[in-house]
């Protein structure tokens, strides 16, 4: 009987039910999407703080390509014809005594077991920046999906290398220009090779041209001005392009200041929209109860107890507000968003609204009884 009355009330308010479902779902999903974005930024914040604390300097290419001047052309050409100087620089800078670090992804073209799709090579200081510590010149770390290989050894390109441990479920890869999150499929089946011996690894993968890719992601850890200028000069002599060193702190301030302001405005807008929606929601519940209070009172006059009226009003509010939750669940399912912890909060909020509506309806019926305002011709 109560459910029939709830459906009857819902049919009377179907326009508001549809409007509220659409608007509430849109606002809630916008806030959820922003929270996902902020959670990603939060995961990066630890790496960013670590890079800033260690004074990591990255190198950016200038947008205008520079041609070597005639006086410097001859040395540059000789440098290009004699790549040993570059290899010597990489061997020294990426060693245990050097301050440089870089990383390269190498496809598994038969170098290692087929269960690994690729190999991530962390050169020099980058293993420390990534939170992987080891002794010696070379070590392997396996992903969490293949943790059974930890503690043994793996053969890569005919060379047997000790597997120190698994990288862990929270292993991520940060560079000031991009960030690979822990749950990224790119890292799930990737074998991690850490090395302080560039030339040995370069000979293990002769077809990949590691020196070029290493330069593209090169960083220096707490370098001096002379070391920065040396690497800038090497970039210019080898490629004829001007690269400039910039600290992680300065780069972060330049690139994130505008986006941080935009995200704060987005969050403020959606929070205000959500607060306004809640206020309108409560006002609409009061309006609905005031509109139907005479019907509820007549129902009570003809024998329905107050608790039945409260169940009727509470059930109507529950059905009315369960629709946006269904919409949110549908969108989350379609977008594979693992934010199911939000659902208990939504259900607690809806339960609170049902409780409020039931108590308010009971009090209004009591007010009409005290005013002796009951009429049988309602």
The 8 nearest C-alpha neighbors of each residue, nearest first, counted from 0:
[[1, 3, 2, 4, 5, 311, 307, 6],
 [0, 2, 4, 3, 311, 5, 310, 307],
 [3, 1, 5, 4, 0, 6, 311, 314],
 [4, 2, 6, 0, 5, 1, 7, 8],
 [3, 5, 7, 1, 2, 6, 8, 0],
 [6, 4, 2, 315, 8, 7, 3, 311],
 [7, 5, 9, 3, 8, 4, 2, 10],
 [6, 8, 4, 10, 5, 9, 3, 11],
 [9, 7, 5, 11, 6, 10, 4, 12],
 [8, 10, 6, 12, 11, 7, 13, 5],
 [11, 9, 13, 7, 12, 8, 6, 14],
 [10, 12, 8, 9, 13, 7, 14, 6],
 [11, 13, 9, 10, 15, 14, 16, 8],
 [12, 14, 16, 10, 15, 9, 11, 17],
 [15, 13, 17, 16, 12, 18, 11, 19],
 [14, 16, 18, 17, 13, 12, 19, 20],
 [15, 17, 13, 19, 14, 18, 319, 20],
 [16, 18, 20, 14, 15, 19, 13, 21],
 [19, 17, 15, 21, 20, 16, 22, 14],
 [18, 20, 22, 16, 21, 17, 23, 15],
 [19, 21, 323, 17, 23, 18, 22, 322],
 [22, 20, 24, 18, 19, 23, 25, 17],
 [23, 21, 25, 19, 24, 20, 18, 26],
 [24, 22, 26, 20, 25, 19, 21, 27],
 [23, 25, 27, 323, 21, 22, 26, 327],
 [24, 26, 22, 28, 23, 27, 29, 21],
 [27, 25, 29, 23, 28, 24, 22, 30],
 [26, 28, 24, 30, 29, 25, 23, 31],
 [27, 29, 31, 25, 30, 26, 24, 32],
 [30, 28, 26, 32, 31, 27, 25, 33],
 [29, 31, 33, 27, 28, 32, 34, 26],
 [32, 30, 28, 34, 33, 29, 27, 35],
 [33, 31, 35, 29, 34, 30, 28, 36],
 [32, 34, 36, 30, 35, 31, 37, 29],
 [33, 35, 31, 37, 36, 32, 38, 30],
 [36, 34, 38, 32, 33, 37, 31, 39],
 [37, 35, 33, 39, 34, 38, 32, 40],
 [36, 38, 40, 34, 39, 35, 41, 33],
 [39, 37, 41, 35, 40, 36, 34, 42],
 [38, 40, 42, 36, 37, 41, 35, 43],
 [41, 39, 37, 43, 38, 42, 44, 36],
 [40, 42, 38, 44, 43, 39, 37, 45],
 [43, 41, 39, 40, 44, 38, 45, 46],
 [44, 42, 40, 41, 46, 45, 47, 39],
 [43, 45, 47, 41, 46, 42, 48, 40],
 [46, 44, 48, 47, 43, 49, 42, 41],
 [47, 45, 49, 43, 48, 44, 50, 173],
 [46, 48, 44, 50, 49, 45, 43, 51],
 [49, 47, 51, 45, 50, 46, 52, 44],
 [48, 50, 46, 52, 47, 51, 45, 53],
 [51, 49, 47, 53, 55, 48, 52, 54],
 [52, 50, 54, 48, 49, 53, 248, 247],
 [51, 53, 49, 54, 50, 48, 55, 47],
 [54, 52, 50, 51, 55, 221, 49, 220],
 [55, 53, 221, 51, 52, 220, 50, 56],
 [54, 56, 220, 50, 53, 219, 221, 247],
 [57, 55, 246, 219, 245, 218, 247, 244],
 [56, 58, 218, 245, 244, 246, 217, 219],
 [59, 57, 244, 243, 242, 245, 60, 56],
 [58, 60, 242, 243, 61, 244, 57, 245],
 [61, 59, 242, 241, 62, 243, 58, 240],
 [60, 62, 63, 241, 242, 59, 64, 243],
 [61, 63, 60, 64, 241, 240, 59, 65],
 [64, 62, 61, 65, 240, 241, 60, 66],
 [65, 63, 240, 62, 66, 241, 61, 239],
 [64, 66, 240, 239, 241, 63, 67, 235],
 [65, 67, 239, 68, 64, 240, 235, 72],
 [68, 66, 72, 239, 71, 65, 69, 236],
 [67, 69, 71, 70, 72, 66, 65, 73],
 [70, 68, 72, 71, 67, 73, 66, 74],
 [71, 69, 68, 72, 73, 74, 67, 75],
 [70, 72, 68, 69, 73, 74, 67, 75],
 [73, 71, 69, 75, 70, 74, 67, 68],
 [72, 74, 76, 75, 71, 77, 70, 69],
 [75, 73, 77, 76, 71, 72, 78, 236],
 [74, 76, 78, 236, 72, 73, 77, 71],
 [77, 75, 79, 73, 78, 74, 72, 80],
 [76, 78, 80, 74, 75, 79, 81, 73],
 [79, 77, 75, 81, 76, 80, 74, 82],
 [78, 80, 76, 81, 77, 82, 237, 75],
 [81, 79, 77, 78, 82, 76, 75, 83],
 [80, 82, 78, 79, 83, 77, 84, 85],
 [83, 81, 85, 84, 79, 80, 78, 86],
 [82, 84, 86, 85, 81, 87, 88, 78],
 [83, 85, 87, 82, 86, 88, 81, 78],
 [86, 84, 88, 82, 83, 87, 89, 233],
 [85, 87, 83, 89, 88, 84, 90, 82],
 [88, 86, 90, 84, 85, 89, 83, 91],
 [87, 89, 85, 91, 86, 90, 92, 84],
 [90, 88, 86, 92, 91, 87, 93, 85],
 [89, 91, 87, 197, 88, 93, 92, 86],
 [90, 92, 88, 94, 89, 93, 97, 87],
 [93, 91, 97, 89, 99, 94, 90, 88],
 [94, 92, 123, 99, 97, 91, 90, 89],
 [93, 95, 195, 97, 91, 96, 123, 92],
 [94, 96, 97, 195, 123, 93, 124, 136],
 [97, 95, 94, 98, 92, 91, 93, 123],
 [98, 96, 92, 94, 93, 95, 99, 91],
 [97, 99, 220, 219, 92, 124, 222, 93],
 [100, 98, 219, 92, 93, 218, 97, 124],
 [99, 101, 124, 125, 123, 218, 122, 217],
 [100, 102, 217, 122, 216, 213, 125, 121],
 [101, 103, 121, 120, 122, 213, 216, 104],
 [102, 104, 120, 119, 105, 212, 213, 121],
 [105, 103, 119, 118, 120, 106, 117, 102],
 [106, 104, 118, 117, 119, 103, 107, 120],
 [107, 105, 117, 108, 118, 116, 104, 110],
 [106, 108, 117, 109, 116, 110, 105, 118],
 [109, 107, 110, 106, 111, 117, 105, 113],
 [108, 110, 107, 111, 113, 112, 156, 155],
 [109, 111, 156, 155, 108, 107, 112, 157],
 [110, 112, 155, 109, 113, 154, 107, 156],
 [113, 111, 114, 115, 110, 109, 107, 154],
 [114, 112, 115, 111, 116, 109, 107, 110],
 [113, 115, 112, 116, 188, 111, 145, 189],
 [116, 114, 188, 113, 189, 117, 112, 190],
 [115, 117, 107, 188, 189, 114, 113, 106],
 [118, 116, 106, 107, 189, 115, 105, 190],
 [117, 119, 190, 105, 189, 104, 191, 120],
 [118, 120, 104, 191, 103, 192, 190, 105],
 [119, 121, 192, 103, 102, 193, 191, 118],
 [122, 120, 102, 193, 126, 125, 101, 192],
 [123, 121, 101, 194, 100, 102, 125, 195],
 [122, 124, 93, 100, 195, 94, 125, 99],
 [123, 125, 100, 127, 126, 99, 122, 128],
 [124, 126, 100, 128, 127, 123, 121, 101],
 [125, 127, 129, 131, 128, 121, 124, 193],
 [128, 126, 130, 129, 125, 131, 124, 132],
 [127, 129, 125, 126, 130, 124, 50, 131],
 [130, 128, 126, 127, 131, 125, 172, 171],
 [129, 131, 127, 128, 126, 132, 170, 125],
 [132, 130, 126, 127, 129, 133, 166, 128],
 [131, 133, 127, 130, 126, 134, 129, 193],
 [134, 132, 138, 135, 131, 163, 137, 193],
 [135, 133, 136, 132, 137, 138, 163, 194],
 [136, 134, 137, 133, 138, 195, 194, 95],
 [135, 137, 195, 194, 196, 134, 138, 95],
 [136, 138, 194, 193, 135, 195, 139, 192],
 [139, 137, 193, 161, 192, 162, 160, 163],
 [140, 138, 162, 192, 191, 163, 161, 193],
 [139, 141, 191, 165, 164, 166, 162, 163],
 [140, 142, 165, 190, 166, 191, 146, 145],
 [143, 141, 166, 144, 165, 145, 187, 146],
 [142, 144, 146, 167, 145, 168, 165, 166],
 [143, 145, 142, 146, 187, 188, 141, 147],
 [146, 144, 147, 143, 142, 148, 141, 188],
 [145, 147, 143, 148, 149, 165, 144, 141],
 [146, 148, 145, 149, 150, 144, 165, 141],
 [149, 147, 146, 145, 151, 150, 141, 162],
 [150, 148, 164, 146, 147, 162, 151, 165],
 [151, 149, 162, 163, 164, 148, 152, 161],
 [152, 150, 162, 149, 161, 148, 153, 163],
 [151, 153, 161, 162, 160, 159, 154, 150],
 [154, 152, 160, 159, 155, 161, 162, 151],
 [153, 155, 159, 158, 157, 160, 111, 156],
 [156, 154, 111, 158, 110, 157, 159, 153],
 [157, 155, 110, 158, 203, 154, 111, 204],
 [156, 158, 155, 154, 159, 110, 203, 111],
 [159, 157, 155, 154, 156, 160, 153, 203],
 [158, 160, 154, 153, 155, 152, 157, 161],
 [161, 159, 152, 153, 154, 138, 158, 162],
 [162, 160, 152, 138, 163, 139, 151, 153],
 [161, 163, 139, 152, 151, 150, 149, 140],
 [162, 164, 150, 140, 139, 161, 149, 138],
 [165, 163, 149, 140, 162, 150, 166, 141],
 [164, 166, 141, 140, 146, 167, 142, 149],
 [165, 167, 142, 140, 141, 170, 143, 164],
 [168, 166, 143, 169, 165, 170, 142, 141],
 [167, 169, 170, 143, 181, 166, 142, 182],
 [170, 168, 181, 167, 171, 166, 182, 180],
 [171, 169, 181, 167, 168, 166, 172, 129],
 [170, 172, 181, 180, 179, 169, 173, 129],
 [173, 171, 179, 178, 129, 174, 180, 170],
 [174, 172, 178, 179, 177, 171, 46, 175],
 [173, 175, 177, 176, 178, 172, 216, 179],
 [174, 176, 177, 247, 173, 57, 178, 250],
 [177, 175, 174, 178, 173, 57, 216, 250],
 [178, 176, 174, 175, 173, 179, 172, 180],
 [177, 179, 173, 174, 172, 180, 176, 43],
 [180, 178, 172, 171, 173, 183, 181, 177],
 [179, 181, 171, 183, 182, 178, 172, 39],
 [182, 180, 171, 170, 169, 183, 168, 179],
 [183, 181, 180, 184, 187, 186, 168, 169],
 [182, 184, 185, 180, 181, 186, 179, 187],
 [185, 183, 187, 186, 182, 188, 181, 189],
 [184, 186, 183, 187, 189, 188, 179, 182],
 [187, 185, 189, 184, 188, 183, 181, 142],
 [186, 188, 184, 189, 185, 142, 144, 183],
 [189, 187, 115, 186, 116, 142, 190, 144],
 [188, 190, 186, 117, 118, 115, 187, 116],
 [189, 191, 118, 141, 119, 115, 142, 117],
 [190, 192, 119, 140, 139, 118, 120, 141],
 [191, 193, 120, 139, 119, 138, 121, 194],
 [194, 192, 121, 138, 137, 120, 139, 126],
 [193, 195, 137, 122, 196, 136, 123, 121],
 [194, 196, 94, 123, 136, 93, 95, 122],
 [197, 195, 194, 199, 198, 94, 136, 90],
 [198, 196, 90, 200, 199, 201, 195, 89],
 [197, 199, 201, 200, 196, 90, 202, 86],
 [198, 200, 202, 201, 197, 196, 203, 194],
 [201, 199, 203, 202, 197, 198, 204, 196],
 [202, 200, 198, 199, 203, 204, 197, 205],
 [201, 203, 205, 199, 200, 204, 198, 197],
 [202, 204, 200, 201, 156, 205, 199, 155],
 [205, 203, 202, 201, 206, 207, 200, 156],
 [206, 204, 202, 207, 201, 203, 208, 209],
 [207, 205, 204, 208, 209, 202, 201, 203],
 [206, 208, 209, 205, 204, 105, 201, 210],
 [209, 207, 210, 206, 211, 205, 212, 201],
 [208, 210, 212, 207, 211, 213, 201, 103],
 [209, 211, 213, 212, 208, 214, 86, 89],
 [212, 210, 214, 213, 209, 208, 215, 207],
 [213, 211, 215, 209, 214, 210, 103, 216],
 [214, 212, 210, 215, 211, 216, 101, 209],
 [213, 215, 217, 211, 212, 216, 210, 101],
 [214, 216, 212, 213, 217, 211, 101, 58],
 [217, 215, 101, 214, 213, 218, 102, 212],
 [216, 218, 101, 214, 100, 215, 213, 57],
 [219, 217, 57, 100, 56, 99, 101, 55],
 [218, 220, 99, 56, 98, 55, 222, 100],
 [219, 221, 55, 98, 222, 54, 99, 53],
 [222, 220, 54, 55, 53, 219, 223, 56],
 [223, 221, 220, 219, 226, 227, 224, 98],
 [222, 224, 226, 225, 227, 221, 228, 220],
 [225, 223, 227, 226, 228, 222, 229, 244],
 [224, 226, 228, 223, 227, 229, 222, 230],
 [227, 225, 229, 223, 228, 224, 222, 230],
 [228, 226, 224, 230, 229, 225, 231, 223],
 [229, 227, 231, 225, 226, 230, 232, 224],
 [230, 228, 226, 232, 227, 231, 225, 233],
 [229, 231, 233, 232, 227, 228, 234, 226],
 [232, 230, 228, 234, 233, 229, 242, 227],
 [231, 233, 235, 229, 230, 234, 228, 236],
 [232, 234, 230, 236, 231, 235, 237, 229],
 [235, 233, 231, 237, 232, 236, 238, 230],
 [234, 236, 239, 240, 232, 241, 233, 238],
 [237, 235, 75, 233, 234, 239, 238, 232],
 [238, 236, 234, 235, 233, 239, 79, 75],
 [239, 237, 240, 235, 236, 234, 241, 233],
 [238, 240, 235, 66, 236, 65, 67, 237],
 [241, 239, 235, 65, 238, 64, 242, 234],
 [240, 242, 235, 61, 60, 65, 243, 239],
 [243, 241, 60, 59, 231, 61, 58, 240],
 [244, 242, 58, 59, 231, 245, 60, 241],
 [243, 245, 58, 57, 56, 227, 59, 242],
 [246, 244, 56, 57, 58, 250, 243, 247],
 [245, 247, 56, 249, 248, 55, 250, 57],
 [246, 248, 250, 249, 51, 55, 251, 56],
 [247, 249, 251, 246, 51, 250, 252, 54],
 [248, 250, 252, 246, 251, 247, 253, 245],
 [249, 251, 247, 253, 248, 252, 254, 246],
 [252, 250, 248, 254, 253, 249, 255, 247],
 [251, 253, 249, 250, 255, 256, 254, 248],
 [252, 254, 250, 251, 255, 256, 249, 257],
 [253, 255, 251, 252, 256, 250, 257, 258],
 [254, 256, 258, 257, 252, 251, 259, 253],
 [255, 257, 259, 258, 252, 254, 253, 260],
 [256, 258, 260, 259, 255, 261, 254, 253],
 [259, 257, 261, 255, 260, 256, 262, 254],
 [260, 258, 262, 256, 261, 257, 255, 263],
 [261, 259, 263, 257, 258, 262, 264, 256],
 [260, 262, 258, 264, 259, 263, 265, 257],
 [263, 261, 265, 259, 264, 260, 258, 266],
 [264, 262, 266, 260, 265, 261, 267, 259],
 [263, 265, 267, 261, 262, 266, 268, 260],
 [266, 264, 262, 268, 263, 267, 269, 261],
 [265, 267, 263, 269, 268, 264, 270, 262],
 [268, 266, 264, 270, 265, 269, 263, 271],
 [267, 269, 265, 271, 266, 270, 264, 272],
 [268, 270, 272, 266, 271, 267, 273, 265],
 [269, 271, 273, 267, 272, 268, 266, 274],
 [270, 272, 274, 268, 273, 269, 275, 267],
 [273, 271, 269, 275, 270, 274, 276, 268],
 [272, 274, 270, 276, 271, 275, 269, 277],
 [275, 273, 271, 277, 276, 272, 270, 278],
 [276, 274, 272, 278, 273, 277, 271, 279],
 [275, 277, 273, 279, 274, 278, 280, 272],
 [276, 278, 280, 274, 279, 275, 281, 273],
 [279, 277, 275, 281, 280, 276, 282, 274],
 [280, 278, 282, 276, 277, 281, 283, 275],
 [279, 281, 277, 283, 278, 282, 276, 284],
 [282, 280, 284, 278, 283, 279, 277, 285],
 [283, 281, 279, 285, 280, 284, 286, 278],
 [282, 284, 286, 280, 285, 281, 279, 287],
 [285, 283, 281, 287, 286, 282, 280, 288],
 [284, 286, 282, 288, 283, 287, 289, 281],
 [287, 285, 283, 289, 284, 288, 290, 282],
 [288, 286, 290, 284, 289, 285, 283, 291],
 [287, 289, 285, 291, 290, 286, 292, 284],
 [290, 288, 286, 292, 287, 291, 285, 293],
 [291, 289, 287, 288, 292, 286, 293, 285],
 [290, 292, 288, 294, 293, 289, 287, 295],
 [293, 291, 295, 289, 294, 288, 290, 296],
 [292, 294, 296, 295, 291, 297, 377, 290],
 [293, 295, 297, 291, 296, 292, 298, 377],
 [296, 294, 292, 298, 293, 297, 299, 291],
 [295, 297, 299, 293, 298, 294, 364, 292],
 [298, 296, 300, 294, 299, 295, 293, 301],
 [297, 299, 295, 296, 301, 300, 303, 294],
 [298, 300, 303, 296, 297, 302, 301, 304],
 [301, 299, 297, 298, 302, 296, 303, 373],
 [302, 300, 298, 299, 303, 297, 296, 304],
 [301, 303, 299, 300, 304, 298, 297, 305],
 [302, 304, 299, 298, 301, 307, 305, 300],
 [305, 303, 307, 306, 299, 302, 308, 298],
 [304, 306, 308, 307, 309, 361, 303, 299],
 [305, 307, 309, 308, 304, 310, 361, 303],
 [308, 306, 310, 309, 305, 304, 311, 303],
 [307, 309, 311, 305, 306, 310, 312, 295],
 [308, 310, 357, 306, 312, 311, 307, 313],
 [311, 309, 313, 307, 308, 312, 314, 306],
 [310, 312, 308, 314, 309, 313, 1, 5],
 [313, 311, 315, 309, 314, 310, 357, 308],
 [314, 312, 353, 310, 316, 357, 315, 311],
 [313, 315, 317, 311, 316, 312, 310, 318],
 [314, 316, 5, 312, 318, 317, 313, 319],
 [315, 317, 319, 313, 314, 318, 353, 320],
 [318, 316, 314, 320, 315, 319, 321, 353],
 [319, 317, 321, 315, 320, 316, 314, 322],
 [320, 318, 316, 317, 321, 16, 315, 322],
 [321, 319, 322, 317, 318, 323, 316, 349],
 [320, 322, 318, 324, 323, 319, 317, 325],
 [321, 323, 325, 320, 324, 20, 319, 326],
 [324, 322, 20, 326, 24, 325, 321, 320],
 [325, 323, 327, 321, 326, 322, 328, 320],
 [324, 326, 322, 328, 323, 327, 329, 321],
 [327, 325, 323, 329, 324, 328, 24, 330],
 [326, 328, 324, 330, 329, 325, 24, 331],
 [329, 327, 331, 325, 326, 330, 332, 324],
 [328, 330, 326, 332, 327, 331, 325, 333],
 [329, 331, 333, 327, 332, 328, 334, 326],
 [332, 330, 336, 328, 334, 329, 333, 335],
 [331, 333, 335, 329, 330, 334, 328, 336],
 [332, 334, 330, 331, 335, 329, 336, 328],
 [333, 335, 331, 332, 336, 330, 329, 337],
 [336, 334, 332, 333, 331, 337, 330, 338],
 [335, 337, 331, 334, 338, 332, 333, 339],
 [336, 338, 339, 335, 331, 340, 332, 334],
 [339, 337, 340, 336, 341, 331, 342, 31],
 [338, 340, 341, 342, 337, 343, 336, 328],
 [339, 341, 338, 342, 343, 344, 337, 345],
 [342, 340, 339, 344, 343, 338, 345, 346],
 [341, 343, 345, 344, 340, 339, 346, 324],
 [344, 342, 346, 345, 341, 347, 340, 339],
 [345, 343, 347, 341, 342, 346, 348, 340],
 [346, 344, 342, 348, 343, 347, 349, 341],
 [345, 347, 343, 349, 348, 344, 350, 342],
 [348, 346, 350, 344, 345, 349, 343, 351],
 [349, 347, 345, 351, 346, 350, 344, 352],
 [350, 348, 352, 346, 351, 347, 345, 353],
 [351, 349, 347, 353, 352, 348, 346, 354],
 [350, 352, 354, 348, 349, 353, 355, 347],
 [353, 351, 349, 355, 354, 350, 356, 348],
 [354, 352, 313, 350, 356, 355, 351, 316],
 [353, 355, 351, 357, 352, 356, 350, 358],
 [354, 356, 352, 358, 353, 357, 359, 351],
 [355, 357, 353, 359, 354, 358, 313, 360],
 [358, 356, 309, 313, 354, 360, 359, 355],
 [359, 357, 361, 355, 360, 356, 354, 362],
 [358, 360, 362, 356, 361, 357, 355, 363],
 [361, 359, 363, 357, 362, 358, 356, 364],
 [362, 360, 358, 364, 359, 363, 365, 357],
 [361, 363, 365, 359, 360, 364, 366, 358],
 [364, 362, 366, 360, 365, 361, 359, 367],
 [363, 365, 367, 361, 366, 362, 296, 360],
 [364, 366, 362, 368, 363, 367, 369, 361],
 [367, 365, 363, 369, 364, 368, 362, 370],
 [368, 366, 370, 364, 369, 372, 365, 371],
 [367, 369, 371, 365, 370, 366, 364, 372],
 [370, 368, 366, 371, 367, 365, 372, 364],
 [369, 371, 367, 372, 368, 366, 373, 365],
 [372, 370, 368, 369, 373, 367, 366, 374],
 [371, 373, 370, 367, 368, 374, 369, 366],
 [374, 372, 371, 375, 368, 367, 296, 297],
 [373, 375, 376, 377, 372, 297, 371, 293],
 [374, 376, 377, 373, 297, 300, 301, 296],
 [377, 375, 374, 373, 297, 293, 294, 300],
 [376, 375, 374, 293, 297, 294, 373, 296]]
